[in-house]
Amino acid sequence: MQLEFIDKAPTLEEYKEMRRLVNFMPLSDRICRNVLNNAFHITTVRDNGKCVGMIRVLSEGGYANFITDVIVIPEYQHKGIGRQMMHRTMDYLYSTLEPGEKIVVYLMSAKEREPFYRQFGFRDRPNELLGAGMSQWLEK
């Protein structure tokens, strides 16, 4: 295994294939292009050129940052790749700060994956300060 972490989006087809391999909901090509073109930060992981993982940050460059699409394809899972992607992403977000600044990083964990994110300092919701968070799907 010769892993390379690249701060660049995967191709449209690579993104769609990774989503398929981890059983994420299929998205239209138009939405996938928007996802890849409008992210604040994306890291892609390649093994000898093959796209095996990615992580994406949504942000306006201000205080609110949202980590999403933490994907490692099945044959590469449980090899520390997700952990490396998270460390690199958190380090990147920290590097955007100037002295005295503070930002918040949100994510929505897949069910049963919460322990993975706790090791990076994320807290379960609801808790004593925050509600459970909410979401809604819109469909046309």
Secondary structure, 3 states (H helix, E strand, C coil): CCEEEECCCCCHHHHHHHHHHCCCCCCCHHHHHHHHHCCCEEEEEEECCEEEEEEEEEECCCCEEEEEEEEECHHHCCCCHHHHHHHHHHHHHHHCCCCCCCCEEEECCCCCCHHHHHCCCCCCCCCCCCCCCCCCCCCC
